[in-house]
Amino acid sequence: MPDPAASEARFRKAFDEHFDAITRYCFRRLPANQANDAAANVFTVAWKKIDQMPEDERALPWLYGIARYEVSTFRRSLRRAAALSSKLNSQPRYADPDPETVIVRNVEHASVLQALHSLKHADQEVLRLRAYEGLSLDELSTALGCSREAAKKRSARAVKRLRKAAGQYDWSSPHAPRAIPKGGDA
């Protein structure tokens, strides 16, 4: 087992001798706001792999190898952020709703939340897994430990109970009010 004091001394020596070179390397390749973070990451990795760090003049090239990896990671992150920003900027913009709409929505949201809290815990969990966590039926069946069909039925029943608790109609029911009477002209 390596001596902690010796490992710390090796790290301190490498840090003192090569910090400026690694920081300059990162600054030449990344925006200033990320270069310092990349340089810090290089030395974090170096500390974790101190037993693998060469003790002679090969320490700096070894650190450059880590820096190359860190810079590529930061660049990938920058590309992803730019792509996301571009995608978000291409989304349609909607005007903020007027105060009356906000009040109605808040009342409706409160009503749905109140209805959700009135359900049994099992129904609440099914609805939360579907809505909040965005699970598919296959994922829901795994989470609940049941078949896909059972998960589908549990989900449908929970939605039906939520609608009932919220005072909404089940439009798939044959007894639901109809906008056009049976046999009427469409």
PEZILIN-V964215 format. One line per field, one symbol per residue. psi: psi as a letter, one per 40 degrees, with the letter a starting at -180 (. if undefined). burial: + if it has 24 or more other ideal C-beta (glycine too) atoms within 12 Angstrom, else -. Layout:
psi: ???
burial: ???
This chain:
psi: hihddddddddddddddedddddddddeeiideeddddddddddddddfddehieaeedddddddddddddddddddddddddddddddeiihiiiiiddddddddddddddddddeeiiddddddddddddefiidddddddefiiddddddddddddddddddefiigeeieeiiidhiheih.
burial: ---------++--++--++--++-++--++----+--++-+++-++---+--+-----++-+++-++--++--+----------------------------------------++--+---++-+++++------+--+---+------+--++--++++++-++--------------------
